Amino acid sequence: MPLKVHPDIASLSPYVPGKPVEELERELGIAKAIKLASNENPLGPSPKAVSVLDHAARTLHRYPDGGAHALRAALAQRFKVTPDHVILGNGSDELIGLLARTFLAPGDEAVMASQTFVIYKMEVTAAHGVPVVVPMQDWRHDLPAMARAITNRTKLLFVCNPNNPTGTMVTAPDVEALMAHVPDHTVVVFDEAYYEYVRDQEFPDSLRYVNQNRPVITLRTFSKIYGLAGLRIGYGITTPEMTDYLNRIRPPFNANSMAQAAALAALDDEHHLRASRSLNETERPLVEDGLRRLGLRPVPSQTNFLFFNVGRDGREVFDALLREGVIVRHIEGPMIRVTIGLPEENRRFLAALTSILGR
């Protein structure tokens, strides 16, 4: 007898992560593959974070601090809020799921862009909500159209800024115009996983709306520039009222001991932050130029990745790159996303792509 599964859950497809380097090498019998698929920091984790893990490992027989008091206090001090404004997640992905479960009743709506982080649609559907997908314009969120999509049943509105997978940004004036039309019954989720890479002076200050006690939450992560993707720790900054509701369904020990210790140390590692940002700001333009020399037009990016149209079946190009030992991300159709890596990794990617497109 087939399993009885809710139709909303049955309609979902599992998230497919980037293939691990070791698995690709085993499958294809190759060596020295490189992974430029998941927007990870090519410099690795913060050395300060690594240095505290041995001590943290000595307490693994104890449950972690369920309130993450030290890390929440440090984040509160960094962003000039109180610890009651801060909530931690097993990656910011978990917080997206908590938001969907907290605010969506069956049939409630969540507005999101068409080419954005796939987890929004998955979590909204899993909570039996209705994803309302608004087309992008020039690979950017169309915030006026998203505002017009709000109804009495809209409980969440997702703004991924900068956006994954396109790398584009909406500006402070764009967001201010949006917020002027968002009703109090709609929670605006600013997902800023790539916040630390942005250098555009018009990037919006989403925390300003939190300080105004608006129904807003800003999500950030230690997975990207801090290099702690393997420890899965992210955080949200929002009103104390909202953290209170989210904490009612948050698993009590969702941020593990190693992740809390490493994140606290990484937060204080300004040298690693500057080095990571500098590498990206040096290498991203070089990869952009390399793609343009191939006749491709990468979308202008504020992140540590580039999104581009290969002008043919993107899946075929993705598979061909795999056979060259280069792991990127096929998004859909002809669209590919590539992470900015170390200089030698970027050169290898461009050489492999040049060979493939020239065949």
C-alpha positions in Angstrom: 0.0 0.0 0.0 1.4 3.4 -1.0 2.3 5.9 1.8 -0.4 8.4 2.7 1.4 11.8 2.3 -0.1 15.2 2.3 -0.3 16.4 -1.3 1.7 19.6 -0.6 4.6 17.5 0.6 4.3 15.0 -2.2 4.5 17.8 -4.7 7.9 18.9 -3.5 11.3 17.8 -5.0 14.2 17.3 -2.7 16.8 20.0 -2.6 19.9 18.7 -4.5 23.1 20.1 -3.1 26.3 20.5 -5.0 28.2 17.3 -5.6 31.0 16.7 -3.1 34.5 16.8 -4.6 35.3 13.3 -3.3 32.2 11.8 -4.8 32.9 13.3 -8.2 36.4 12.0 -8.2 35.2 8.6 -7.3 32.5 8.5 -10.0 34.6 9.8 -12.9 38.0 8.4 -11.8 39.6 11.8 -11.8 41.8 13.7 -9.4 42.0 17.3 -8.1 38.5 18.3 -8.8 37.4 21.7 -7.7 34.0 22.8 -6.3 32.7 26.2 -7.4 29.0 25.3 -6.8 27.9 26.4 -3.3 29.2 29.9 -2.8 31.6 28.8 0.0 34.6 30.8 1.1 37.7 29.5 -0.9 40.0 30.7 1.9 38.3 28.2 4.3 37.1 28.9 7.8 38.2 31.7 10.0 41.5 30.6 11.7 40.2 32.0 15.0 37.1 29.8 14.7 39.3 26.7 14.0 41.5 27.5 17.1 38.5 27.2 19.5 37.2 23.9 18.2 39.5 21.7 20.2 38.4 23.2 23.5 34.8 23.1 22.4 35.1 19.4 21.6 35.9 18.6 25.2 32.3 19.4 26.2 30.5 17.4 23.5 29.0 15.1 26.2 27.0 18.2 27.3 24.0 19.7 25.6 24.8 23.1 24.0 23.6 26.3 25.6 20.0 26.3 24.3 19.8 30.1 24.6 23.2 30.7 23.0 23.7 33.5 25.4 27.3 34.5 24.6 26.8 34.5 20.8 23.5 36.3 21.0 25.0 38.9 23.2 27.9 39.4 20.8 25.6 39.8 17.8 23.4 42.2 19.8 26.4 44.3 20.6 27.6 44.2 17.0 24.2 45.4 15.6 23.2 47.7 18.5 20.1 45.7 19.5 19.3 43.7 22.6 19.8 39.9 22.8 16.0 39.5 22.7 16.2 40.8 19.1 18.4 37.8 18.1 17.5 34.2 17.2 19.9 31.5 16.0 19.2 28.8 13.5 20.8 25.6 12.2 21.8 27.7 9.2 19.4 30.6 8.2 17.5 27.9 6.3 16.0 26.6 9.5 14.8 30.1 10.4 13.0 30.3 7.1 11.2 27.1 8.0 10.3 28.5 11.5 8.9 31.6 9.9 6.7 29.6 7.6 5.4 27.4 10.4 4.9 30.3 12.7 3.0 32.7 10.4 1.3 30.6 7.8 -2.0 28.9 8.2 -3.1 26.6 5.4 -4.0 28.7 2.4 -2.1 31.8 3.6 0.2 33.4 1.0 3.9 34.2 0.8 5.2 36.5 -1.9 8.7 35.8 -3.4 10.6 36.5 -6.6 10.7 34.0 -9.5 14.5 33.3 -9.6 15.4 33.3 -5.9 16.5 31.0 -3.1 14.5 27.8 -3.7 14.1 27.1 0.1 11.4 29.8 0.4 9.0 28.0 -1.9 9.8 24.6 -0.3 9.2 25.8 3.2 6.1 27.7 2.4 4.6 24.7 0.6 5.6 22.4 3.4 3.7 24.6 5.8 0.7 24.3 3.5 0.9 27.9 2.4 0.7 29.3 -1.1 3.8 30.6 -2.8 3.0 33.7 -4.8 5.8 34.0 -7.4 6.5 37.4 -9.0 8.6 37.6 -12.1 11.9 39.4 -11.9 13.0 42.3 -14.1 16.5 42.2 -15.4 17.3 39.5 -12.9 16.3 41.8 -10.0 13.4 41.7 -7.6 10.5 43.7 -9.0 9.5 45.2 -5.7 6.6 47.3 -7.0 5.0 44.2 -8.5 5.7 42.3 -5.3 3.9 45.0 -3.3 0.9 44.8 -5.7 0.8 41.0 -5.1 0.1 41.5 -1.4 -3.4 40.5 -0.3 -5.2 40.1 2.9 -3.8 36.5 3.1 -0.2 37.5 2.5 1.7 36.7 5.7 5.3 36.6 4.5 7.2 38.5 1.8 10.8 37.3 1.0 13.5 39.7 -0.3 16.8 37.9 -0.9 19.3 40.8 -1.1 21.7 40.3 -2.7 19.7 37.7 -4.5 20.7 34.0 -4.9 21.2 32.8 -7.6 21.4 36.1 -9.7 23.7 38.1 -7.5 21.7 41.3 -8.0 20.7 43.9 -5.3 17.8 46.1 -4.6 18.6 49.5 -3.2 17.6 51.5 -0.2 15.1 53.7 -2.2 13.7 50.5 -3.7 13.1 49.0 -0.3 11.8 52.2 1.2 9.1 52.3 -1.5 8.2 48.7 -0.8 7.9 49.2 2.9 5.5 52.1 2.4 3.0 49.6 0.9 3.5 46.6 3.2 0.6 46.2 5.7 1.2 45.3 9.3 -0.1 41.7 8.8 2.8 40.9 6.4 6.2 40.0 7.8 9.0 41.1 5.4 12.0 38.7 5.4 15.3 40.3 4.3 17.6 37.4 3.6 21.1 38.9 3.6 23.4 35.8 3.4 25.9 37.7 1.2 25.6 41.0 3.1 29.3 41.1 4.0 30.4 41.0 0.3 28.3 44.1 -0.7 30.2 47.4 -1.4 27.4 49.4 -3.0 26.6 52.4 -0.9 22.9 52.1 -1.8 22.5 48.8 0.0 19.5 49.2 2.3 19.7 49.2 6.1 17.1 46.6 6.8 17.8 46.7 10.6 16.3 50.2 10.5 12.9 48.7 10.1 13.5 46.3 13.0 14.4 49.3 15.2 11.1 50.9 14.1 9.3 47.8 15.5 8.0 46.9 12.0 7.2 43.3 11.2 10.6 42.6 9.7 13.3 40.0 10.2 16.9 40.2 8.8 18.5 36.8 8.2 22.3 36.5 8.0 24.7 33.5 8.2 28.2 32.3 9.2 28.2 29.9 6.2 29.5 32.3 3.5 32.2 34.9 4.2 33.0 33.5 7.7 33.6 30.0 6.2 31.6 28.0 8.6 29.2 26.3 6.2 29.9 22.8 7.7 28.8 23.9 11.1 25.4 25.2 10.0 24.8 28.4 11.9 22.8 31.4 10.9 20.9 34.1 12.8 18.0 36.5 12.6 17.5 39.9 13.9 13.9 41.0 14.5 11.6 42.3 17.2 11.5 40.7 20.6 7.8 39.9 20.0 8.7 37.9 16.9 11.6 36.1 18.5 9.3 35.1 21.3 6.9 33.4 18.8 9.7 31.8 16.8 11.3 30.4 20.0 8.0 28.6 20.8 8.7 26.2 18.0 12.5 26.4 17.7 14.2 23.1 18.7 15.8 23.8 22.1 19.4 22.8 21.1 19.3 23.8 17.4 22.7 25.6 17.5 25.3 23.1 18.5 28.2 23.8 20.8 30.9 23.7 18.1 29.0 26.1 15.9 28.3 28.5 18.7 32.0 28.6 19.8 33.3 28.9 16.2 30.8 31.6 15.3 31.7 33.7 18.3 35.4 33.5 17.4 34.8 34.2 13.7 32.7 37.2 14.5 35.9 38.8 16.0 38.2 37.8 13.1 38.4 41.1 11.1 41.6 39.9 9.3 39.9 36.9 7.8 36.8 39.0 6.8 39.0 41.6 5.0 41.1 38.9 3.3 38.0 37.1 2.1 36.4 40.3 0.8 39.6 41.4 -0.9 40.1 38.1 -2.7 36.5 38.3 -4.0 36.9 41.9 -5.1 40.1 41.0 -7.0 39.0 37.8 -8.6 35.3 38.4 -9.5 36.2 41.1 -12.1 38.7 38.7 -13.7 36.2 35.9 -14.0 33.6 38.4 -15.4 36.2 39.5 -18.0 37.0 35.9 -18.9 33.3 35.2 -19.4 32.9 38.2 -21.6 35.8 37.2 -23.8 33.8 34.0 -24.4 30.9 36.1 -25.7 28.9 35.6 -22.5 27.2 38.3 -20.4 27.4 37.6 -16.6 24.8 39.4 -14.6 26.4 42.2 -12.5 26.9 40.7 -9.0 27.3 42.0 -5.5 28.2 38.6 -4.2 30.9 35.9 -4.4 29.3 34.2 -7.4 28.3 35.0 -11.0 25.2 34.0 -12.9 25.3 33.7 -16.6 23.6 32.3 -19.7 25.8 29.8 -21.7 23.7 30.2 -24.8 22.9 26.5 -25.0 21.6 23.6 -22.8 23.1 24.5 -19.4 22.8 20.9 -18.2 25.1 19.7 -21.0 27.6 22.4 -20.1 27.3 21.5 -16.4 27.9 17.8 -17.2 30.9 18.6 -19.4 32.5 20.8 -16.7 32.0 17.9 -14.3 34.0 15.6 -16.6 36.7 18.3 -16.5 36.7 18.1 -12.7 35.0 21.5 -12.3 31.8 21.6 -10.2 29.4 24.5 -10.8 25.7 24.9 -10.3 23.2 24.5 -13.1 20.2 26.6 -12.2 17.7 26.1 -15.1 17.7 26.1 -18.9 20.9 27.8 -20.1 21.7 29.5 -16.7 24.8 28.6 -14.7 26.1 29.9 -11.4 29.7 29.8 -10.5 31.4 30.6 -7.2 34.4 32.8 -7.2 37.3 30.6 -6.0 41.0 30.9 -5.6 42.9 32.4 -8.5 44.1 29.0 -9.8 40.5 27.6 -9.5 39.1 30.5 -11.5 41.7 30.1 -14.2 40.9 26.4 -14.4 37.2 27.0 -14.7 37.6 29.5 -17.5 40.0 27.2 -19.4 37.6 24.3 -19.1 34.6 26.4 -20.2 36.6 27.8 -23.1 37.3 24.3 -24.2 33.8 23.1 -23.9 32.1 26.0 -25.7 34.7 25.7 -28.5 33.8 22.1 -29.3 
